[in-house]
Amino acid sequence: MPHPRVLYWFRTDLRVHDSPALHAALALEPQCLYPVWCWDPHYVREARVGPNRWQFLIQCQRDLSASLTRLNPAQRLLVLREAPGTLLPKLFKEWAITHLVFEKDTDSYAAQRDAEIVKLAQEADVQVITRTGRTLWDPAAIIKENGGKATMSLTSFMKASKNLGDPPKPLPEPSSIPDPGDLSLSFLNTVPPTVIDLNKLHRQKHDDESYSALAGPNSDFAPPTLEELGIPESTATTPHQGGETVALTQLAKLLEDSKFIATFEKPKTAPTAFEPAATTLLSPHLHFGSLSVRRFLHDVQRVTSAYKGSKSQPPTNLPGQLYFRDMYFAAQHAVGPAFSHTVGNPVVRYIPWHLPSTMPPSPTAPYTIDSPRAHAWFLRWAWGVTGFPFVDALMRQLRQEGWIHHLGRHMVACFLTRGGAYVDWERGAEVFEELLLDHEPACNLGNWMWLSCTAFFAQYYRCYSPVAFGKKWDPHGAFVRRYVPELRGFADKWIYEPHLAPEAEQRKAGCFIRDLEDGGLLPLKTQAAGQVYYPSPMFDFAERRDFCLAQMKKAYQVGLHGDDPRVRDGTAKAE
Ligand code: FAD
């Protein structure tokens, strides 16, 4: 057989360290290796991706490209702006590809896309090789061990993973990679405009032709700039940097503190800590694969076993956190595409939220008298102007920086759903999808189900107070002052409830607390020029908590799940 001509397809594995799929590609001893990234219309158009995540992704691509050049000066990442379904068959032909290699992705959309690509490769007589590397264990193997059922608890996940043995040890970085072959492409002659108008693409959701026309292949194979994507650079405000080099440096620094690594207990880490955060902040790197999850686990275990003092245990220790990640990947794999919503989802409870999901079972049934009011609450939550300083600080940190601590996510997710606004978890998950750097469909959806007590967790009577919870971690309100700067001047006594401060205190603080008009849809009625304002709370929290508890209790008694026919046809009543 002639030497293989390998197309290595990079997706969520933007690294050269511990990459089982890249190792499999190199084990073929290829005559040439084409390291390709191609823009996927789903990511560009269907997924909600904010400027911070675009920037992080581009940084990952640039860093990967530099690493490939380090391993062979003739190499770089070949970034092509076309959908894999149309692009890859053309590349197979033009570059006479014999093998397509990629890291397995069990995300619902990706699995469907990859199945189509495998078919196209077979039609082109191209052999496909895939390897697991995105998770510690192959989600399909976990589900098989779990009797075909979704892993709805860490206990069931750990039992299943135990039967599979330890995850494989991380692989070393390759010392070199082969040259690419001839890079000419006949279809590159029709080079489209370089600026992809994302807004236009979003409007043209279901028109694949227009995607190809706007985002066709670029001739220089370089990762784009934000400007080329039509995103003003000033809108990417995160301080967090993407790329394998940053990820490995960040991990190495964390590993120097063996006590932190070996005694880490998630519930004891502060959601209000910033610069530095109280947890590892490695999640965006795990999402883009700029850090290998096996390498992370292995290094943590190595440092922990050398540590002399007493050590923390799963589920609260660092390995436990990674097991949660794998647990959600496996659960999503078992449920399939329905994992992203309530309708048709067998593991999720049906709750008749005020503001239902954007995919209601029927256009009329779920709309309630409370919907307009809840819509205003939802928007105020999303933009961090609820009038609850701790919630607003977290939501503004999320919008500015693309990351918030896990317990911060708990706070805002509980508040939006079963512990305040009574808005559908799917609406919250959509906002997180746009704003998070680490947005991982399985983890985001699974955690939203957990926090809304619709799946994974059922103790709906345990609610987070937006005042007491913040105060517990940060009595002086440094976190609130940082992210809600208009409240900086308030004394500690008022920082979590500035609306209770007398008018004289508000004047002294340089900020007046006023009601937003019409439930928050309109700005303040009277605003003096140059005066700083902050809204009063959008509802009475105690009243809302009692309402939510009563509603949740009723819905639990009725006990409908997303796959119930009454949920599907929109006739479900939860009382
Ligand atoms: P660390 O505490 O340092 O943990 C190490 C790693 O373990 C993380 O990087 C992450 O990969 C994994 N991990 C930790 N906790 C969880 C968890 N509960 N579920 C899954 N993985 C976990 N995590 C995502 O990676 N992507 C998401 O889109 C996402 N959405 C979430 C939405 C909600 C409503 C909630 C409550 C949590 C969500 N999480 C998500 C889980 C968790 O909040 C983040 O993984 C964590 O805060 C990332 O910070 P870290 O890297 O410092 O975590």
Residues whose N, C-alpha, C, O or C-beta is under 5 A from the ligand:
A	BS01	FAD	T279 T280 L281 L282 S283 L286 Q321 L322 F324 R325 I404 H405 H406 R409 H410 A413 D438 H439 E440 C443 N444 N447 W448
